Amino acid sequence: MRTLSFRTKSEEREFWDKADLSELFEEGEWQTLEWTPREDRCGRCGSLMQLRSIDLHLANNLVTLHRVKFYICPTCQHTKLAPEIETLAREIETRVQQVILQRQPA
């Protein structure tokens, strides 16, 4: 497989906009390609997202996580929590609901 190098991100984007992957491989050569989404890229438009921090209120404001990682896309305004924060938030919501259910009279 051919090795590629680019002087600028703009040059790289332009290349991939026009590229035919079959031209990168030798005839008969098989490659396994794996796409891994980047945490700092927008899932809608692919732009580089800006990292911010917010206070995240969970479980009807019973729990607040301060200064958590939060991404916003400057192009399409899509927002998302950092994956580890999203996982933690789901776990907190679930556990708070379990505690609330346990405290309710039967």
N, C-alpha and C positions, 0 to 999 in steps of 0.2 A: 504494500500500500504506500502511496505517495505521502510524504510528510509536508504539511502546509505551515507556512509562517506568514504573518501579516504585520505591516508597520503600524497600522492604526485599527481601532475598533470599527471605524467607518469602512475601511477597506475590507475587513473581515465580513461585515454585514452585507456589503455589496456582493462579495464572492458567493456567500451562501444563498443570497436571493436568486442568483442565476445558476447555481451549481447543479450538476447532474452527478449524483454519487457514483454512478456506474463508471464514470471517467476516472475516479480516484483509485480503482482497484485494477490489478493485473487480470488479464483474462483467465477465468477459471478459479480465481482466488476467492475464498469464502471468508467473510468477516462476521463477527457477532457484534452488533452495536447495541449499546444500552443507553437509554435516555433517562437521566435523573433530573427531576425538576430542582431548580435552585430556590432556596428559601427567599432570596432577595429579588426574585423575578416575579412579575405579575402573571398570574395564571390566565388572565383574559387577553392582555395585549403584548406580553413579553418584555415590557419596559423594566428598567431597574427601579425597584421600589425604594422609597426613603424610609429609614428606620426612625421611629419615634418612640416615646414612652408615654403610657397613659396609666391612670388608675382604673382598674377593672372591677366593677361591682358585680358580685355573684349572689345567687340564692336570695333574690329579693332584697338586696343590700345588706344581708346578714354578714357577708364576707367581702372584704375589699383587698385586692392585690395591688400594691403600689408600684408605680414605675415599671410596668411590664413592657416587654418588647412588642411593638405594633408596627406594621408596615402599611404605607399608603403609596399608591401609584400616582405619580405626578401627571401621567398621561390620561388615564381613564378614571381616576379617583377610586379605584377598587381598593378595599382595605382587608387586612387579615392579621390575625395574631401570629406570632412566631409559633411553630409547631409544638415546641415543648410547653408553651403557655396554654395553647389550646387543649392539650392533653391534661395538664394540671387543672384547668378550669372545669373540664368535663368531670374529672374525678372529684373535685370539691363539690360541684353541684349534686352529684350522685350521693356522696356521703352526707351532705346536709339534708337531703331529702330522706335518707334512711334514718337519721337522727330525729327528724320531725315526725316521721311515721311511728317510730318507737315511743315517742313521748305522748302520742295521742291516746286518750282513754279508749279502752276496748268496748 
